[in-house]
Amino acid sequence: MSVITDLASRAGFAAQSLWEASGQLIQPSLRLGVTGLARSGKTVFTTALVHHLTRGTSLPAFRASAEGRIRRAHLSPQPDDAVPRFPYEEHMAALTESRRWPQSTNRISELRVDIEYERRSGWRTGPASLALDIVDYPGEWLLDLALLDSGYAEWSRQTIEASRRRDRAPVAGRWHDILQSLDPAGASDEMLASRASDAFKDYLTALRAGGEAVATTPPGRFLMPGDLAGSPALTFAPLDLPRGAPIAPGSFAALMERRFEAYKTHVVKPFFRDHFQRIDRQIVLVDVLAAIDAGPVALAELEEALDQVLMAFRIGRNTLLSRLFSPRADRVLFAATKADHIHHTDHDRLDAILRLLVNRASRRTEAAGARVGTVALASVRATRETTIREGRETLRAVAGVPEAGERVGGEVFDGETEAAVFPGELPETAEAVFQGAVPPGSLRFPRFRPPRLPVDAAGRMAKMPHIRLDRALEFLLGDRFA
């Protein structure tokens, strides 16, 4: 991006921010970003959050709710007409009627909840309102922001080096074979570019399906191309370039480099400019349990991915000038999901493991004036706690209805039968999981169906159970209801 174009872009954003800031005087609003790494439950979190706000659930740890100061919350038209609406009603029907989990997030979407409440302190007492704009987007897009500070040669070298590690090399075999046959200095070739790109995408797909399901390797849009499928901006791949050697004009490497830059220009920068840069608060959902069960290597991958996540944020305490020219997320919450898969006695241990994973990055973030928090939660609780006998030992277990085809031990479930499962126990110290205290594959985490919600005599469906969702809301929103 040229200097003149960049200045024009900043000026345009400042004008937009000034318009939005003036609107805050009439209708205060807060933009909450919801994202997460693969299979972490982003859609379920957003659906559950809106469900409890609009149903008026009493949420004990969310002080404005516990004190009865939230008078009413209702859905309103979202402010951004060019962004798809988050299909809340469709996802609620899936959870409560079909008892199936909603489809994963594969695009950006938005929903506005208008909340009427009572102020509680100081001279600002009496009725007030807040427009909560929830922006739901794939975590892969977030990790793509790291590409903005990277050149093609550097990205190629880092990606290829990572693919040659012992844990990744087996799934990179076909791509490596094609990589060795490519001549970066050769003439540009459209068919060869497509072949190299397809092999690289197959490698990324295999990573996500295997041990790196808890992390991601950019470009994230390769796995969810949408209307960009087949475009040149999504048809490139890393090349094994000699370190320090220039890329010759007209070469195959020059073609790949141009498309890498096009990806940043037409895919990554618009997301940063139009959506990400405007977020006030952020929650990042993480399937920490899957990483623990995959072993220390997967945990190390997750730690690196979370560090990249925090590096992507413009973080710090907001001032009037920063809101106009360089808006920042002043609170970021990392949430370890699926806490209902373990007994409540392990919830604090799961939270401690997540804190350890983000410790290095959070210290840097808090030094910039932002707050970073962690919580272990289940947006929708699919299990109840029970005990089972194994020999002379009584084990703390969870019980729920495993989805059809799920296997526990030697039993395959039909999707209707409840099962009590001892998931295993997390170690007392968070550091122990990095030292192999939990052997890979030793934990039992079948995929449970959403719970069956009872209906009262008046035909009203019960509210969805959760674990610590109220703590997440207090961290993310609590200060705005003071």
C-alpha positions as semicolon CSV with decimal commas, in nm:
position;residue;x (nm);y (nm);z (nm)
1;M;0,000;0,000;0,000
2;S;0,146;0,338;-0,101
3;V;0,199;0,616;0,153
4;I;-0,071;0,833;-0,010
5;T;-0,320;0,545;-0,017
6;D;-0,235;0,455;0,341
7;L;-0,289;0,815;0,456
8;A;-0,619;0,829;0,269
9;S;-0,725;0,504;0,432
10;R;-0,637;0,636;0,778
11;A;-0,820;0,961;0,710
12;G;-1,126;0,770;0,593
13;F;-1,119;0,551;0,901
14;A;-1,077;0,855;1,127
15;A;-1,383;1,014;0,966
16;Q;-1,580;0,694;1,019
17;S;-1,460;0,676;1,381
18;L;-1,556;1,041;1,439
19;W;-1,904;0,967;1,306
20;E;-1,931;0,661;1,531
21;A;-1,796;0,854;1,831
22;S;-2,063;1,122;1,786
23;G;-2,322;0,845;1,770
24;Q;-2,203;0,720;2,108
25;L;-2,349;1,034;2,266
26;I;-2,693;0,933;2,140
27;Q;-2,668;0,553;2,162
28;P;-2,369;0,411;2,355
29;S;-2,243;0,093;2,192
30;L;-1,975;-0,171;2,238
31;R;-1,836;-0,402;1,971
32;L;-1,757;-0,748;2,104
33;G;-1,545;-0,971;1,883
34;V;-1,605;-1,346;1,915
35;T;-1,350;-1,577;1,761
36;G;-1,162;-1,895;1,831
37;L;-0,939;-2,161;1,692
38;A;-1,084;-2,463;1,512
39;R;-1,368;-2,653;1,683
40;S;-1,375;-2,428;1,986
41;G;-1,747;-2,345;1,997
42;K;-1,766;-1,987;1,865
43;T;-2,118;-2,021;1,727
44;V;-2,247;-2,189;2,043
45;F;-2,099;-1,914;2,263
46;T;-2,263;-1,634;2,066
47;T;-2,597;-1,816;2,057
48;A;-2,589;-1,885;2,433
49;L;-2,488;-1,526;2,515
50;V;-2,781;-1,382;2,319
51;H;-3,018;-1,645;2,460
52;H;-2,943;-1,556;2,823
53;L;-2,949;-1,180;2,766
54;T;-3,278;-1,177;2,577
55;R;-3,444;-1,432;2,807
56;G;-3,351;-1,235;3,115
57;T;-3,165;-1,519;3,281
58;S;-3,032;-1,446;3,629
59;L;-2,656;-1,480;3,593
60;P;-2,495;-1,472;3,940
61;A;-2,140;-1,368;3,846
62;F;-2,263;-1,103;3,598
63;R;-2,332;-0,833;3,855
64;A;-2,575;-0,620;3,655
65;S;-2,788;-0,930;3,604
66;A;-2,752;-1,060;3,961
67;E;-2,856;-0,719;4,100
68;G;-3,163;-0,708;3,876
69;R;-3,046;-0,395;3,694
70;I;-3,089;-0,532;3,341
71;R;-3,446;-0,435;3,258
72;R;-3,474;-0,570;2,904
73;A;-3,258;-0,696;2,617
74;H;-3,384;-0,745;2,263
75;L;-3,250;-0,797;1,913
76;S;-3,225;-0,492;1,684
77;P;-3,113;-0,437;1,325
78;Q;-2,735;-0,445;1,307
79;P;-2,547;-0,129;1,207
80;D;-2,339;-0,278;0,922
81;D;-2,562;-0,350;0,624
82;A;-2,286;-0,520;0,424
83;V;-2,216;-0,786;0,691
84;P;-2,431;-1,104;0,706
85;R;-2,658;-1,128;1,010
86;F;-2,567;-1,393;1,267
87;P;-2,849;-1,652;1,228
88;Y;-2,938;-1,667;1,596
89;E;-3,285;-1,815;1,552
90;E;-3,154;-2,092;1,326
91;H;-2,882;-2,187;1,574
92;M;-3,125;-2,182;1,867
93;A;-3,356;-2,419;1,679
94;A;-3,064;-2,653;1,612
95;L;-2,969;-2,660;1,980
96;T;-3,315;-2,689;2,132
97;E;-3,533;-2,863;1,872
98;S;-3,293;-3,086;1,678
99;R;-3,047;-3,115;1,970
100;R;-2,752;-3,082;1,739
101;W;-2,461;-2,841;1,747
102;P;-2,476;-2,554;1,494
103;Q;-2,249;-2,542;1,192
104;S;-1,903;-2,399;1,255
105;T;-1,823;-2,036;1,179
106;N;-1,689;-1,998;0,825
107;R;-1,755;-1,630;0,762
108;I;-1,798;-1,304;0,948
109;S;-2,145;-1,224;1,084
110;E;-2,294;-0,969;1,319
111;L;-2,585;-0,923;1,558
112;R;-2,699;-0,627;1,770
113;V;-2,858;-0,666;2,113
114;D;-3,004;-0,349;2,268
115;I;-2,981;-0,369;2,648
116;E;-3,180;-0,143;2,880
117;Y;-3,048;-0,124;3,235
118;E;-3,026;0,084;3,552
119;R;-2,705;0,263;3,644
120;R;-2,605;0,198;4,001
121;S;-2,341;0,445;4,122
122;G;-2,223;0,803;4,131
123;W;-2,407;1,089;3,963
124;R;-2,492;0,870;3,663
125;T;-2,796;0,696;3,809
126;G;-3,123;0,602;3,644
127;P;-3,215;0,425;3,320
128;A;-2,960;0,380;3,042
129;S;-2,905;0,165;2,736
130;L;-2,618;-0,006;2,557
131;A;-2,610;-0,142;2,203
132;L;-2,401;-0,459;2,207
133;D;-2,272;-0,539;1,858
134;I;-2,145;-0,897;1,846
135;V;-1,902;-0,966;1,562
136;D;-1,848;-1,338;1,508
137;Y;-1,557;-1,439;1,282
138;P;-1,327;-1,740;1,220
139;G;-1,006;-1,756;1,419
140;E;-0,816;-1,842;1,103
141;W;-0,878;-1,486;0,984
142;L;-0,726;-1,352;1,304
143;L;-0,402;-1,545;1,258
144;D;-0,382;-1,416;0,901
145;L;-0,310;-1,069;1,041
146;A;0,046;-1,184;1,114
147;L;0,099;-1,196;0,736
148;L;0,073;-0,816;0,714
149;D;0,419;-0,780;0,866
150;S;0,571;-1,066;0,667
151;G;0,720;-1,083;0,319
152;Y;0,675;-1,375;0,083
153;A;1,029;-1,511;0,119
154;E;1,015;-1,498;0,501
155;W;0,671;-1,661;0,510
156;S;0,785;-1,935;0,270
157;R;1,092;-2,015;0,478
158;Q;0,901;-2,029;0,808
159;T;0,618;-2,239;0,666
160;I;0,847;-2,492;0,499
161;E;1,069;-2,524;0,805
162;A;0,764;-2,592;1,022
163;S;0,637;-2,855;0,778
164;R;0,965;-3,049;0,804
165;R;0,930;-3,108;1,176
166;R;0,892;-3,469;1,281
167;D;0,527;-3,430;1,380
168;R;0,424;-3,262;1,053
169;A;0,643;-3,425;0,789
170;P;0,418;-3,732;0,743
171;V;0,119;-3,523;0,632
172;A;0,337;-3,293;0,420
173;G;0,480;-3,572;0,204
174;R;0,284;-3,508;-0,118
175;W;0,333;-3,134;-0,094
176;H;0,707;-3,180;-0,030
177;D;0,735;-3,400;-0,340
178;I;0,577;-3,130;-0,555
179;L;0,782;-2,859;-0,381
180;Q;1,106;-3,033;-0,478
181;S;0,999;-3,038;-0,844
182;L;0,941;-2,662;-0,861
183;D;1,201;-2,421;-0,993
184;P;1,151;-2,077;-0,834
185;A;1,370;-1,918;-1,101
186;G;1,176;-2,081;-1,385
187;A;0,913;-1,916;-1,599
188;S;0,574;-1,841;-1,444
189;D;0,327;-2,118;-1,517
190;E;-0,044;-2,097;-1,432
191;M;-0,105;-2,473;-1,425
192;L;0,202;-2,530;-1,209
193;A;0,086;-2,259;-0,969
194;S;-0,252;-2,428;-0,936
195;R;-0,089;-2,767;-0,875
196;A;0,144;-2,630;-0,608
197;S;-0,140;-2,441;-0,441
198;D;-0,368;-2,746;-0,432
199;A;-0,097;-2,961;-0,274
200;F;-0,028;-2,694;-0,011
201;K;-0,401;-2,663;0,067
202;D;-0,420;-3,041;0,110
203;Y;-0,139;-3,013;0,364
204;L;-0,323;-2,740;0,557
205;T;-0,641;-2,949;0,553
206;A;-0,453;-3,250;0,689
207;L;-0,306;-3,038;0,969
208;R;-0,648;-2,919;1,075
209;A;-0,791;-3,272;1,066
210;G;-0,508;-3,409;1,279
211;G;-0,304;-3,296;1,575
212;E;-0,308;-2,927;1,479
213;A;-0,685;-2,904;1,502
214;V;-0,623;-2,678;1,802
215;A;-0,403;-2,439;1,604
216;T;-0,380;-2,308;1,250
217;T;-0,120;-2,226;0,987
218;P;-0,202;-1,927;0,764
219;P;-0,338;-1,846;0,512
220;G;-0,665;-1,925;0,690
221;R;-0,889;-1,835;0,397
222;F;-0,742;-2,128;0,202
223;L;-0,960;-2,356;0,416
224;M;-1,275;-2,143;0,379
225;P;-1,246;-1,959;0,044
226;G;-1,612;-1,863;-0,001
227;D;-1,664;-1,654;-0,316
228;L;-1,285;-1,622;-0,359
229;A;-1,247;-1,992;-0,448
230;G;-1,030;-2,031;-0,758
231;S;-0,916;-1,668;-0,760
232;P;-0,546;-1,588;-0,819
233;A;-0,529;-1,433;-0,468
234;L;-0,594;-1,783;-0,330
235;T;-0,372;-1,969;-0,579
236;F;-0,019;-1,957;-0,441
237;A;0,209;-2,160;-0,217
238;P;0,546;-2,133;-0,041
239;L;0,860;-2,200;-0,244
240;D;1,198;-2,326;-0,125
241;L;1,393;-2,007;-0,195
242;P;1,768;-1,964;-0,146
243;R;1,817;-1,751;0,165
244;G;1,892;-1,388;0,073
245;A;1,863;-1,441;-0,303
246;P;1,652;-1,181;-0,490
247;I;1,337;-1,290;-0,674
248;A;1,381;-1,235;-1,046
249;P;1,105;-1,046;-1,231
250;G;0,889;-1,273;-1,447
251;S;0,994;-1,586;-1,261
252;F;0,769;-1,847;-1,103
253;A;0,868;-1,711;-0,760
254;A;0,766;-1,360;-0,870
255;L;0,421;-1,495;-0,963
256;M;0,384;-1,657;-0,621
257;E;0,506;-1,341;-0,446
258;R;0,262;-1,121;-0,635
259;R;-0,029;-1,344;-0,536
260;F;0,085;-1,356;-0,175
261;E;0,077;-0,976;-0,171
262;A;-0,263;-0,980;-0,344
263;Y;-0,394;-1,204;-0,066
264;K;-0,283;-0,950;0,192
265;T;-0,428;-0,660;-0,008
266;H;-0,765;-0,806;-0,105
267;V;-0,833;-1,047;0,183
268;V;-0,641;-0,961;0,500
269;K;-0,629;-0,580;0,492
270;P;-1,003;-0,531;0,427
271;F;-1,084;-0,753;0,726
272;F;-0,844;-0,556;0,945
273;R;-0,970;-0,219;0,823
274;D;-1,344;-0,284;0,811
275;H;-1,397;-0,514;1,108
276;F;-1,106;-0,610;1,330
277;Q;-0,976;-0,256;1,390
278;R;-1,315;-0,149;1,527
279;I;-1,347;-0,414;1,800
280;D;-1,361;-0,285;2,161
281;R;-1,360;-0,615;2,352
282;Q;-1,259;-0,962;2,238
283;I;-1,314;-1,321;2,348
284;V;-1,095;-1,597;2,202
285;L;-1,233;-1,949;2,251
286;V;-0,987;-2,237;2,274
287;D;-1,030;-2,616;2,288
288;V;-0,756;-2,664;2,546
289;L;-0,876;-3,015;2,637
290;A;-0,812;-3,138;2,283
291;A;-0,457;-3,001;2,299
292;I;-0,393;-3,163;2,637
293;D;-0,513;-3,499;2,506
294;A;-0,294;-3,461;2,195
295;G;0,020;-3,420;2,406
296;P;0,298;-3,167;2,476
297;V;0,371;-3,098;2,108
298;A;0,011;-2,992;2,046
299;L;0,022;-2,776;2,358
300;A;0,335;-2,604;2,231
301;E;0,157;-2,542;1,898
302;L;-0,137;-2,395;2,085
303;E;0,085;-2,169;2,296
304;E;0,249;-2,035;1,981
305;A;-0,089;-1,978;1,815
306;L;-0,225;-1,790;2,117
307;D;0,086;-1,573;2,123
308;Q;0,022;-1,488;1,757
309;V;-0,339;-1,407;1,844
310;L;-0,239;-1,148;2,103
311;M;0,029;-1,006;1,874
312;A;-0,244;-0,943;1,616
313;F;-0,448;-0,720;1,847
314;R;-0,407;-0,347;1,876
315;I;-0,420;-0,355;2,252
316;G;-0,417;-0,087;2,519
317;R;-0,617;0,165;2,712
318;N;-0,840;0,367;2,479
319;T;-0,835;0,746;2,474
320;L;-1,035;0,985;2,255
321;L;-0,745;1,016;2,010
322;S;-0,683;0,642;1,996
323;R;-1,051;0,581;1,924
324;L;-1,028;0,819;1,628
325;F;-0,696;0,715;1,477
326;S;-0,584;0,384;1,629
327;P;-0,866;0,211;1,818
328;R;-0,766;-0,064;2,056
329;A;-0,920;-0,365;2,224
330;D;-0,887;-0,287;2,594
331;R;-1,002;-0,628;2,722
332;V;-0,924;-0,972;2,581
333;L;-1,064;-1,289;2,737
334;F;-0,932;-1,635;2,656
335;A;-1,185;-1,909;2,729
336;A;-1,113;-2,281;2,755
337;T;-1,432;-2,436;2,623
338;K;-1,607;-2,771;2,682
339;A;-1,561;-2,755;3,059
340;D;-1,869;-2,976;3,085
341;H;-1,657;-3,266;2,957
342;I;-1,472;-3,278;3,291
343;H;-1,577;-3,279;3,656
344;H;-1,610;-2,940;3,827
345;T;-1,312;-3,024;4,049
346;D;-1,094;-2,992;3,737
347;H;-1,237;-2,660;3,615
348;D;-0,983;-2,448;3,804
349;R;-0,703;-2,673;3,680
350;L;-0,817;-2,621;3,322
351;D;-0,822;-2,246;3,379
352;A;-0,470;-2,262;3,525
353;I;-0,342;-2,448;3,217
354;L;-0,492;-2,182;2,990
355;R;-0,334;-1,904;3,203
356;L;0,002;-2,072;3,161
357;L;-0,048;-2,094;2,784
358;V;-0,111;-1,719;2,751
359;N;0,118;-1,604;3,033
360;R;0,403;-1,479;2,818
361;A;0,178;-1,287;2,579
362;S;-0,054;-1,152;2,848
363;R;0,232;-0,988;3,040
364;R;0,324;-0,796;2,726
365;T;-0,041;-0,703;2,668
366;E;-0,106;-0,581;3,022
367;A;0,204;-0,363;3,000
368;A;0,025;-0,180;2,716
369;G;-0,267;-0,098;2,946
370;A;-0,514;-0,369;2,843
371;R;-0,664;-0,642;3,059
372;V;-0,625;-1,008;2,971
373;G;-0,838;-1,270;3,144
374;T;-0,893;-1,645;3,131
375;V;-1,188;-1,867;3,216
376;A;-1,288;-2,232;3,178
377;L;-1,647;-2,248;3,056
378;A;-1,916;-2,440;2,873
379;S;-2,147;-2,207;2,680
380;V;-2,407;-2,484;2,675
381;R;-2,370;-2,758;2,936
382;A;-2,437;-3,095;2,774
383;T;-2,362;-3,315;3,077
384;R;-2,442;-3,360;3,444
385;E;-2,207;-3,486;3,712
386;T;-2,226;-3,834;3,860
387;T;-2,003;-4,110;3,996
388;I;-1,919;-4,455;3,866
389;R;-1,763;-4,758;4,032
390;E;-1,449;-4,914;3,889
391;G;-1,348;-5,204;4,108
392;R;-1,323;-5,069;4,461
393;E;-1,274;-4,712;4,341
394;T;-1,545;-4,447;4,302
395;L;-1,469;-4,215;4,012
396;R;-1,605;-3,866;3,949
397;A;-1,772;-3,879;3,610
398;V;-1,995;-3,685;3,372
399;A;-2,310;-3,821;3,209
400;G;-2,476;-3,717;2,885
401;V;-2,602;-3,849;2,553
402;P;-2,311;-3,917;2,314
403;E;-2,382;-3,839;1,951
404;A;-2,463;-4,126;1,718
405;G;-2,146;-4,310;1,620
406;E;-1,942;-4,189;1,917
407;R;-1,735;-4,463;2,078
408;V;-1,657;-4,502;2,448
409;G;-1,437;-4,802;2,514
410;G;-1,583;-5,077;2,303
411;E;-1,937;-4,934;2,291
412;V;-2,075;-4,738;1,995
413;F;-2,368;-4,511;2,079
414;D;-2,692;-4,453;1,892
415;G;-2,744;-4,085;1,980
416;E;-3,031;-4,159;2,220
417;T;-2,871;-4,352;2,506
418;E;-2,714;-4,174;2,802
419;A;-2,366;-4,274;2,913
420;A;-2,163;-4,201;3,224
421;V;-1,799;-4,136;3,136
422;F;-1,492;-4,096;3,353
423;P;-1,297;-3,845;3,141
424;G;-0,974;-3,870;3,338
425;E;-0,821;-3,610;3,565
426;L;-0,604;-3,309;3,496
427;P;-0,277;-3,280;3,692
428;E;-0,265;-3,061;4,000
429;T;-0,002;-2,830;3,850
430;A;-0,042;-2,671;3,509
431;E;0,327;-2,717;3,426
432;A;0,286;-3,095;3,445
433;V;0,085;-3,113;3,122
434;F;0,387;-2,979;2,930
435;Q;0,600;-3,254;3,085
436;G;0,382;-3,539;2,958
437;A;0,180;-3,596;3,278
438;V;-0,123;-3,670;3,058
439;P;-0,032;-3,940;2,803
440;P;-0,170;-3,860;2,455
441;G;-0,508;-4,022;2,400
442;S;-0,562;-4,107;2,768
443;L;-0,855;-3,868;2,821
444;R;-1,211;-3,959;2,718
445;F;-1,406;-3,678;2,554
446;P;-1,693;-3,814;2,345
447;R;-1,902;-3,554;2,166
448;F;-2,226;-3,519;2,362
449;R;-2,553;-3,396;2,215
450;P;-2,700;-3,069;2,347
451;P;-2,922;-3,123;2,652
452;R;-3,294;-3,188;2,635
453;L;-3,463;-2,879;2,783
454;P;-3,781;-2,936;2,983
455;V;-4,098;-2,740;2,910
456;D;-4,317;-2,609;3,193
457;A;-4,698;-2,619;3,216
458;A;-4,722;-2,288;3,031
459;G;-4,520;-2,424;2,739
460;R;-4,208;-2,226;2,822
461;M;-3,878;-2,396;2,752
462;A;-3,618;-2,394;3,028
463;K;-3,311;-2,179;2,986
464;M;-2,998;-2,347;2,858
465;P;-2,756;-2,461;3,130
466;H;-2,400;-2,331;3,119
467;I;-2,075;-2,328;3,315
468;R;-1,914;-1,992;3,400
469;L;-2,066;-1,806;3,106
470;D;-2,166;-1,538;3,357
471;R;-1,800;-1,491;3,457
472;A;-1,711;-1,430;3,094
473;L;-1,984;-1,169;3,059
474;E;-1,873;-0,988;3,374
475;F;-1,515;-0,960;3,249
476;L;-1,616;-0,850;2,899
477;L;-1,911;-0,623;2,974
478;G;-1,945;-0,568;3,349
479;D;-1,781;-0,225;3,368
480;R;-2,018;-0,085;3,104
481;F;-2,316;-0,145;3,333
482;A;-2,171;0,032;3,640
